[in-house]
Amino acid sequence: MNRHVKNVTPETTDLSRRSFLVGTAATGLVLGYAGVPGIGEALAAAPANFEPSVWYAISPDGLVTVTCGKADMGQHIASTMAQIVCEELGAKWSDMRVNLASNDPKFNDPVLGAQITGGSWSTMMNFDAMSRAGAAGRMALTEGAAAAMGVPASELAVRDSMIVHAKSKKHMSFADVVKSGKATKTFTPDELKAIKLKTADQYTMIGVSVPQLDIPSKTNGTAKYGIDVMIPGMVHGAIVTPPVRFGATVKSVDDSDAKKVPGFIKAVTLDDKTQTTTGWVVVVANTYANAKKAAAALKVSYDGGPNAKVSSESLYAEAKRLQALDDSGQFFVKDGDPAAAFGTAAKVLEAEYTTSINIHAPMEPMNATAEFKGDILHIYSGNQFATRSGAIAAGAAGIDPKFVVMHQMWLGGGFGRRLDADMMVPAVQAAKAVGKPVKVIYTRENDMTMDFSRPLTLQKVKAGVDGDGKLVALSHDVVSAWPTQRWGIPDFLSPSVDKKGPLDAFTVNGSDFFYTVPNHTVRAIKNEMAHNATPSGQLRSVAPGWTFWAVESMIDEIAAATGKDPAQYRISLLDGAGKNDGGAQRLRNTLLAAMGLAGYGTKKLPKGEGMGVACVSSQERATASWTACVAHVAVAPSGEVTVKKLTVATDVGTQVHPDNIRAQVEGAAMWGLSLALYEKATLKDGGIEQTNFDSYTPLRMSQVPEVAIAVIANGEKATGVGEPAVTVIAPAIGNAIFNASGARVRALPITAEAVKGAMKA
């Protein structure tokens, strides 16, 4: 699957939706600066700095500032990038600083690809390139110091920002070399590839829990989030959204009462050619408080559009209809002949698994500030996909994307929500309408009801076993909206194996597991009704958050039906045969580690308690982080479930920052627990019913169980940790519930009513 946006510039400018969403994002039209006189020069680093790479600069005082091309939303990825550079550069950690990348085309790296943060890709896909950048800087500084000191470069050692010649006891700091101007060596791409990097046994920084570089500014208030942006002359915007999530249009706006609010400036009906929003109005006033008051006073009438009567129930009904059709969807996996194998199987099991709509709800609600300076549009916002977001902003303004300058801010939570750029549309169009900079902040209600949510899904799984209980066939249908297709970026879609056209692999990843099954098919089916009525996005864990719910639940159901221990049954399937070579063994090891740490199979549990297991290769098969969980639960006669302990083991290959990895795994586990038991959004009359945390109820602190984490660091290539643990929790809990009570649950979130009903059944 292609994950990186290609670096091709279109020959013409077309201000259509396709131009902005496909042409601009998919083909990599440079976003900002190109062809704009003075912009590049104004933002260039000071001439006295030494820049071994576009990704960092060393100033004459020896400070090393690493520019992070990834969104930092609390996962400390900026510090991680700095730590990787620091290891090979040989700098002192106290000399390191971090900065966030703009959309300057120089950051459209041909190796690292688009500026997108998701999929737990950041460390995994940047480790090598950032290591080589650090090593190149060390080599250039060493050659410069050798020239200045008149000694062979081969006799110099670099450590803690110092370059030392042991024989003569001469030494120079990084600052000395930069000031001398002797560091001039540059590297071609081939020379970078040829650099011999450190081996794991030589690391002095990688694997050390150094202080995170962003913590001081975030604790003293100097770190700037999008919501903190203040610009001279700035006014404020509050949005009014329709009762229908998507497809509504504004029929009329009565602003007579809004005009009575002090500071009211204008009500702007959005005309969004990018089709990111529909039926929105933004009210502009001198303060945010007044903008909100004026927005509340506005009287807007709507045409609800084609989705005005759609509900969660109708989405499920449509999903079931589509799944029942033999010719719907495209095949993501097509190995062997499951249909024939079912015909000769000793036992066949079938089950449907569902997940509800889920909302991101980061603590910092969506916001953006837009300012036009002559022909240049400046956007200040935290976003996870600068390559696409700049195109959205340009489309909203009706200008060429090269005239958009994006200022990346720290993110107060993202989790996939800020892969979308809807918040930029009202800010841009309001600023254009009133001729002043405008900051738009969503209310919590705006944010929840207009979220690009995790899609509602229905999955049908059918499994066949032989007389020995061996799994010989499995078919898996996945019906959902297709979030990635909505982006209009062809490179993010995958060809179907049945050659029926591209499919959205980000709705089925995880279903191509590492268990050995000779006959296996996975069908990706697009629910067009859900796709249109609830435009979906990527929520932390993406497809594996629902595909492994189905896969790992079914594996347990098979084990129970054949009288086998579910953990041992998984181990028997992880034999590493064929295409599963290597990966299956690593997954098996994490399962064994989790079992050992949890004491699985060694403890006699009280009545009503049970342990359940699950193991996953999230996020994607090609970029897997091997993760396993043992969940320990207690089930009351009422069906109420109490999670007593979660034990998670994960194989991260090379760990950069051990404390941060554990924090990310623990946070992911808590997110998985929240999705498993507590979070559910529903659609009624085309609109999301839950508007705040009183009706949408994520995990609370009082509901957090004991969590034990085992991190396996074996020196292999670094993997991602931000999402995989999300995906393993729900199936482990569901399987534990069965072992505790005999109740088999197949819908997320798991409710006491469902458990009690399954216990009676």
N, C-alpha and C positions, 0 to 999 in steps of 0.2 A: 504493500500500500504506500502510496506517495504521501508523505507527511509534510513536505516542505514546498512552499510556494515557489514556482519557477521565476527566475529573474529575466523576464522578457518584457520589453516596453512596447505597448501598442503603438501603431503608427498614427492613429487618429484619435481625436477626443470626441466621445459620444456621451451626452449627458442623460442617457437612459438608465433604467434600473440595471440592465445587464452590464452596461459599461462600468457602473460603480461597484456592483457586487461580484461580477465575474471578471471583467476586463481589468479592473483596478486591483482587486485582491488576488485573484488566481494567477494573473500573469505578471504581477509584481510591478505595476506602474509606480514609479518613485513617488513617495508621499511627502511632499514638503521640500522646499529649498531649491530643487533642480530648476535652473533657468530663472531664479529670482535674484536679481542683482543685490549683492551686499549681505544676503542672509547667511550664506555659508561662511563668509569671512567674519561676520560678527560673532558667530557661534564657535568659531575654531578655537582650539586651545592656544594659549599664549606661546609665542615662538620659543621662549626659553625652555619650555617643557620638552622632555624626551618622550616620544610616543612610539614605543616598539610595536604597538598594535592599535587598531582602532578601539580596542576594548579596554585599554588603560594608558595612563600617562604618569610620568614621574616628574615632579616639579623640582626646581632648583633647591628647595629645602628638603628634598628627599622623600616627600610624601607620595605615596602611590595611590592614585584614584582609579578604581576599577569601575567601568561603566557596565551596568547590568542591562542586557537586552530583554530580560524577563520581568514580568510584573511581580512585585513583592507585596504580598497580601498577608504578611505575618508568618510566612513559612521561611523567612530569612534567606531567600535564594540569592539576594545580592551579596550577603556575607559569604555564602557558599561559593559563588563565583570568585570572590576575592581570595578565599582560602585556597582554591585550586591554583589561581595565578601565583599566589604567595609561595606555595610549595616549590614550584619550579623556578620562580624568580629569585628566591633566596632572600626575600625581604623580611624585615622585622614586623610582627603583627601589629604593633602599636603604630607603625608607619602607614598602615593600610586605611583607605577610605573607600566609600562607595558612592556611586551616582547612578541615576536611572536614565536610560537611553531615550532620546527623542525619536521622531520618525525621519531623521536625517537619512538620506539614502545610503550613506556610508555604513549604516548599521544593517543594511540588507545583505547579510553575509552569505556568500554562495555555499558555504559549508553548513552554517547553522540554520539557514533558511529564514522563513517569515518570523516576525516578532510575535509569537504566539506562546501563551503560557497555559498549558493544560496537558492532560494525559500522563502526568508524572514524568514528563520528558526532560525537564530542564537540566538536571544534573547528568542524567544518562547521556543526553545528546550534546552536552557542552563540555563534558569533562576533558575529552581529548583535545579539542580545539583550544580551550582556555589553558590547558597544561602546556601546549606548544607555544602559545602566546607568551606565557611566563618564561619558558625556557629560552625563547628567542630574545627576550629582554635581558636575561642573565648573560647570554652569550655576547650580546652587543655591548653591555656594560663592561664585561670582562675584557673584551678587545679594546674598548676605550681606555680602561684603566691600565692595561698593558702598554698601550702607546704612551700614556701620560707618565707612567713610572719607568718606562724603558726596560721592561722585563717580559719574558715570554708569557703569553696568555695561558699556556698549558700549566704554568706553575702557580696560577692564582686559584684561591679558594673563595667561595662566596657563602656568606652566612650572616643573617640578621642585618641586612642592608649594608654590609661591609665587604670589601674585596681586599683580600690579604695575600701578600707575598711572604711566605714563611721564611725563606732564605735570607732576604734582606730586611725583613720586618717592616717593609713598606706597606702602606695600606691607604685605601681611599674609600670614603663612604659613597653611597649612591648619589648623594647630593653633590659631592665633590666631582664625580664623573660627569653628571649632568651639567654642572656649571662650567666644566672644562670644555664642553662642546665636543669631546672626543668620541662620544657614543653616536656612531653614524651608521652602523651596519644595518642593512635591511635584508629581508628574506623573501624569496619567491615562494609560491605555494608548494612547489616540489621540495624546496629546501626545508620548509616547515615540516612537511611529511617525513623528511629524512632524519629529523632530530630524534636522538635516542633519549627517551624520557626515563625518569627514575623508575625503579622497580619498587614494589610495595615495601620491601625491607629497608629501603633507603628513605622513606618518608619521615619527615620531622614535623610537618604541619597537618597533612591528611591523616585523619583518625584521631585528632586532638579536639577536645571541646573548648575551643577558644571563645573569648567573649564575642557575642554577636555585635557587629559594627553599627547596626541600626538601633540598638536598644537605648543608648544615651539620648539621641535626638527624640525618640518616641516617648521617653520618660520626662524630658525637660520641656517638651512642647515645641521644639524647633522643627521637627519633622512635619512636612506639609502634605496633608491629604487633600483630595479634591474638594472636600467640603470646607477646607480652610482658606481657599483661594480668595484673595481680596485684590481688586484692581482699582486704581483711581477712576472715579466717575461711574463705577459699576452700579447697576440696578439689579433687581431680583425677579425671578420668575417662578410661579407656582403653576402646576399643570392641573387641568381638569380632564379627566378621562371618561370615556363612555362606559355604560354598564356591560358592554360586550367586549370580550378580550380582543377580538380582531375582526375587522370587516365592517365596522360601523362608519357612518359618515355624519358630519355635522350639518343639520338642516338650517338652523338659525341660532344666533347668539344675541341675547338681550343683556347689555352691560349697564343698563340704567342704574341699578342698585350698586353695581361695582364702582361706578363713577363717584358715588358718595363716600367711598373709602378714601381717607387721606393718603396722598402719595400714589394713587392709581395713575398709571400711564396708558396702558393699552391692553386689549385682549386680542391675541393673535391666533387665528385658526390655522393649524399646521397644514401645509400642502407638501406632503412628504413623498417626493418622487421615488425614493428608495423603497417605499412600502414597508419600512420598519415599523411605522406607527400608522394607525387609522383612527379618525374621529377624535383627535386630541385638540385642546385649546390651551395656550399658555397665557397666563395673566401676568403682566409686568407692572411692578410698583417700586417705590423707592426703598422699601425694606422687605425682607422675606415675610415678616409678620403681616405687613399690609398686603403683600401679594397673596398670601393665604386667605386673608379676610375677603379680598376682592374676588378671589376664585370661588369662595363659598357663596358669595352674593351673585355670581354670574348665573344666568338662566340659559341653559343650552338644550336644544331639542335635537334628537338624533334619529337617523334611520339606522335601525339595528343591523341591517345587512343580512347576508346569507347564513350567519351562524347564531342568530338571535335566539333560536330555540334549542340549540345543542346542549346536551347534558352529559355527565359522566356515564349515565346509563346508556345513552344513545351511542357514545363512543365505544363502550364495551360490546354492545349489540353489533355494531359495525365490525368490530374486531373479530367477533365470533363468525360473522358471515364471511368475512374475507378468509379466515383460516380454513373454513370448510370447503372453499373452492380449490379444486385440484390444480388450477392453472394460475393462481395468484402468486405474486412475489417472485423472487429470484433466489437461486441457490448460492449460499456462501460457502458451504461445505457439501461435497457430493462424493463420498467414498463408498465403494461397494454397492450393494443392492439391499437396503433395509427391508423393502417390501417382500422380497423373496425370503429373507432371513426370518421375518415375522411368521411366515407361513410354516416354517419348520421348527420354530422355537418351542421349547417345553413350556414356557410361560411368557405371557405378554402383559405388560403394565402400561396404563395410560393415565395421564393427569394433566390438568390445566393449572397454571400458576399465573397470578396477576399481581401487578403493582399499581399503586394509585399515582395521581399527579402529585409531584413534590415541588416545593418552593425553596429558592436559595436563601433569601432573607438575610444577607450579610448585615452586620451591625451598622456600618456606614451605608445609608441608603444611596441610591443612584444620584449622581450629580455631575454637572459639567458647567464650565464657564467659557463663554465664547466672546471673542473680541476681534473686530475687524480693524486692522491698521493699514489703511490704503487698500491695496488689492490682496493683502495677506490676511488669512483667517487664522487666528491663534485659538487653540482649544486646550483648556486645562482640565484634565480628568484622569482618574485612575482607570486603566483598561488593560485587558489581558490579550488583546489582539490588535496591536497598533497598525498592522498592515491593512486590516479590514476597516478598523474604526476611522482612520483618516479618510477612507473612501466614503464611508457613510456621512461624515461631516461635510465633505465636499459635495456629495449628492444633495444634502439638505440645503446647502448654500447655492447650488447651481453653478459651481465654479470648477475649474480644472483642479484635480487633486494636488498638483505640484504647488499650488498656492495655499496649502494647509500646513501649518506648523503645529504639531502636537507636543504638549508639555506633559510628560508622564509624571503622575503624582503617586505617593504611597497609597496603597489600597487598604481600606478598613474592612477587609474581607472581600472575597471574590467567589471562590468555589465554582467557577464557570459562569457566574452571572455577568461578569464584566468582559466576557468574550463578545457580548453584544453591545451595541453603541447607541441604543435608543435614546439615552439621556442627552446625547449630543444634538439630536434633531431639534427639540424645543429651544435649547440654548442658542443654536445657530440661527434659527429662523426668527426668534425674538430679537436677537442682537441686530439682525439685518433690518427688522421692521422698525425698531426704535432708534437705531443709529448710536447705540451705546453698548458697552460690555454688559452682558447679562449672565448672572449665575442662576442656574435652575437646580433646585433640590427637590427630590421626590419626598412625599410623606411616606410613612410606613404603609399606608393603605395603597398609595400609588404603586409602591414597589412590589407589594404582594399580588395585587390584582393584575398588574401588567408584567409580571415576571415571565421570562422565557424558561418555563418550568421543565422539570424532568417529566418525560411523557408517560402517560398511562399506557401500560403494556398488558398484553395477553400472550401467554406462551403455552403451546400444546406439546407435550413430550410423550413419546411412545418408546418403550424399551422392550427388547426380547432377550431372554436368557436360555441357555441350553440346559440339559439335564443335570449338569454339575453346578448350575447357578452362574456360569460365566456369561458376561454381557457380550452378546453377539451382534446386536443391532440397536440403533437409537436414531429416531427422527425427531427433529426439534423445529417447530415453527415459532417465529418471533414476530408479533404484530405490534407496530407502534408508529407514531409519527417519526419522521426522519429529520432530526435537528440539523445534521451537517448538510444535507441537501438544500435545506432552507437558505444556507449561506450563499448558494449559487457559485461554489468554487469547485470546478470539476476535479482538480487534483486531490481533493479530500474525499472523493468517492472511489470505490473499488470496482473492478470488473467482476461480474457474476461468473461463477464457474460454468453455468449453463448458457453463457453468452447471450442472455436476454437483455443486457444493458447494465449500466452501473448501478450499484447499490450502496446504501449508507452502512458501511462496516461498523460505524460507531454506534449502531443499534444492535449488533450481533456479536461483537468482540467478546471473547470469553467462552462462547459456545464451541469454538474450535480448540477444545481442551487438550490436555496431555495424557488423558487416559487412552489406553489401547482398545479401540472398538473397530472391528473389521468392516462393519457396515454402518455408515454414519452420514446423515444429511442434516443440514441446517438451512431453513428457508427464511429469508428476510422479506417480510410483507409490510408494505407501507399502508398505514391507515390514513387515507387522504382526508377523511373527515376530521380526525384529530390533528393532522398536519395543518389544516386551515384554521380550525377553531381555537386550538391551543398551540400557537407557534412555539415549538419546544426548543430548548437549549441544552447545553451540556452541564450537568450537575455533578459535583464531585463523585467520581467513580464511573460515570458515563455508563455504557452498556453492561459492563460486568456487574454493575449494581443490580441488574435484573436477570441477566443471563445465568449468572452463577446461583442466584436464588432458585432458579428452575433446575439447573444441572445438579447442584449439590443436594438439593432436596430429593430429586429422583434417584440419585445414587443411593441415598439412605433408604428410600422406599424399596429399591431392588434388594439391598442387603437384608432388610427386614423380611421381605417376601421369600428370600432364599435361606433364611436362618443363619445369616453370617454377621459377624461383628462389622459394623460400618467402617471403622477405621482400617481394619485388616482387609476388608473388601477393596477399599481405595488403594491400599498398598499393592494388592494383587493386580490392579489395573494400571499401576504406574511402573510398568516393566521396561519402559524406554524403547519399545520396539519401533522400528521404522522411523518415521518423521519425528517421533517423540524422544529420540535419543538425546540424552543430556538433560533436557528440561524436566523430564519425568523424575529423574533421580534427584534433582535439586528440590522439586516439589515434595517428593517422598521424604527427604531429609527434614524439611520444615514441618511436615506433619508429625514425624517422629519426635522432633524437638518440642512441639506444642504438647503432644501427648505426655512426654516425659515430665515437662515442667508442671503440667496440670495434674499429674498422677492419674491419668485416664486408665481405667481398668484395674486400678490397684486399690480403690477405695469403695467400701460399702456405703452407699448413700441412703439417707432416710427416705421413707415413703413419700412420694410426691416430688422427689428431686431426681435430676438426671443430667448427664453430660452428653453433649452432641458435638460432632466434629464437622469441619469443612476445610477444603484446601483449594486454592485458586492460583491461577497464573495471570493475575491482573498486571498492567492494564490491557495490553494486547499481547498476542502470542509472540510477536517479534520484539516486543519491549517488555517482557514479563518481569515482575517482581514476585518471587515465589513466597506465598503467604498461607499460613494455616491457623485455624482457631479451634480451641476447645471451649465451649460455653457450658457453664454450670448454672442451671436454673432450678427454681422451685415453682411448682404449679399448685395453686389452691383449688379446692373443690369448686369454687366460683368461676374458675378459669383464669383468674388473675395470675400473671406471670411475674416473678421476681428474678431478675438476673443477678446471681450471687457473685459470679466471677467470670471474666473473659481472659483467656490465656492465648496470646498471639505470638507466633514465631514468623519471622520474615528473613529471607535471604537477600541481602542488599549488595552482594558482591564486594565492592569497596565502599567503606563508610567514610564520608568526609568529616562529619561532625556528629559524633555518637549521641550527645545529649539531644541535638536537634532531631535526629532520626527517631529516637524514642518518643520525643514529643509529637512528631508527625504521625507516628504509628498509633500512639494513644489517642490523638485527636481524631484520626481516621476511624478508629474503633468506636469512639463515642458517636461519631456521625452515623456509622453503620447501625449502632444500637438505636439511635434516634429514628432512623428510617424504618427500622424493623418493628418498633413498638409504638411510636408516638406521632409520626408526621403523616398527615393526609390532607390534601386539598381536593375539593369537589367543584365540578362545573354545573351550573344551573342557569338556564336561559342565556347561554353563551358567555356567562361571566363567572369568575372565580368567587366562591362564597366566602372564603376565609380572608379577612382583611387586616388582622393584627394577631399578636401573640396570645390573645385570649381564645381565639378559635383555631389558630394554627399553632400547635403546641410541641415544639421541639423538646428534646431531653433537657430536664432541669438538673441542677447540681445535686439535689436530694436523691435523684434516681441513678446516680453514677455508681456502678459496682466496683469491686476490686478488679484491678487490671494488672496482669503480669505479662511482660514482653521479653522475648528472646530474640536478639539480633544476631544473625549469622553473617559474619564478614569473612569471606574466604579468598579475597584478593582478585576475584573475577571483576569484569567490567561493572562499574557502578550502575545500580538500578534506581528506580524512583520509589518514593515512599509516601507521597502525599495522599494517594488514593487507594492503593491495593487493599489495605486493611478494612476499608469501608465495605468491600464486596463480600468478605468472608463471614461477617458477623451475622447477618440475617439467617442464612441457611444453617449456621451452627446453632443458633438459638432455636430455630424451627425444629431441627433434629433433636435438640436437647428436650424440647417440650414433648416430643413423641416418646422419648425414653423415660421421661418423668411421669407421663400421664396416659400414654397410648393415643393421644390426640394428634392427628396429622393435619397441619395447617398449610394452606397453599396460597394465601393472599397476604400482601403487605399493605398497611401495617397489620401486625398480628394483634387481634383484640381479645379481651376476656370472653366476649360473647362467642367468638369463633372457636376458641379453645374449648369452652364448655360444651358447645354444640358438637364438636368433634369427639369429645370425651363420651357423650351420650351415644353417638353413632357407633 
